[in-house]
């Protein structure tokens, strides 16, 4: 099975042509990617520090309605 038809479809898909042809398309996609990556890294860091007993020392009760 050849992957060529899949790649040809990707080249002509509207979402990817917008990224390729617009002035700010790639910059917007890259900015969203980096912000999401930073948020994920921050969440992992907070959970790791919590497991190690270094971060988030104070525990708060959850409000249950």
C-alpha positions, -999 to 999 in steps of 0.1 A, spaced: 0 0 0 14 33 -10 11 64 12 13 88 -18 -25 93 -21 -27 102 16 1 128 12 -15 142 -19 -48 146 -1 -30 164 28 -13 188 4 -47 198 -11 -68 198 21 -83 233 28 -68 235 64 -33 228 52 -35 251 21 -46 279 45 -15 273 66 8 271 36 -6 300 16 -15 326 43 10 350 58 1 342 94 -11 306 92 20 289 103 27 314 130 -8 310 145 -5 272 144 29 273 160 19 298 187 -11 276 197 12 246 197 38 262 220 12 276 244 -4 242 247 30 226 251 39 251 279 5 244 296 11 207 295 46 210 308 34 232 337 7 207 346 32 179 346 57 200 367 30 208 393 19 172 396 55 160 399 63 185 426 31 176 444 41 139 444 76 148 457 60 168 485 76 201 474 48 219 457 12 226 466 17 218 503 -16 233 514 -46 212 506 -81 226 503 -113 208 507 -134 205 475 -168 222 475 -194 196 468 -229 209 459 
